[in-house]
């Protein structure tokens, strides 16, 4: 399934798409969270700098939007959805106030929303264990938690192998290419990600150190 998929309601076709991208046992809970809220859900082509995002509405009659990358494995997709849903929850609680993106309110919302999903029928045992540890030391993104990122990669369609080269392995200034075909020059580390210049369009992106690359 390629391209951008938009959700404003929930019909049989859309439910089928959710079952394709999320763990099957989690879909009823995802649908419930969606139907109890008011936002647009989009599945987008892979982006080098993020797994998903939350966007507040534009204008007085706009609607919030959650986007998720199409290439995530079902477990990463679910965690990213909950991550962005936590942003939505905080925004709706304080629509007129500028909140710290991953402050205490977001951390509390993320933990509260994720806990009901930590079941063996939804996540494998190793993912549950990594997520439980993650909740005790919540970071701004799941890819910033190196242990969780490594566990999640086991379930990618092309899992990481022992010899895979990642952004973290490269020296600063190295030119590399991501799986999506975009070419970058590695820059300095900014907290948990690397600031990299995209040679295709001249823009700067923050790229996860766990991203697999091809050295050039």
Secondary structure, DSSP 8 states (H G I E B T S, - for coil): --S-EEESS--HHHHHHHHHHS-GGGHHHHHHHHHTS-EEEEEE--BTTBSEEEE--SSTT--EEEEEETT--HHHHHHHHHHHHHHHHHHHHSTTS---TTSHHHHHHHHHHHHTT--TTTS-HHHHHHHHHHHHS--SSGGGSHHHHHHHHTTSTT---TT--BGGGS-TT-EEEETTS-EEE---EETTEEEEEETTTS-EEEEETT-BEEE-
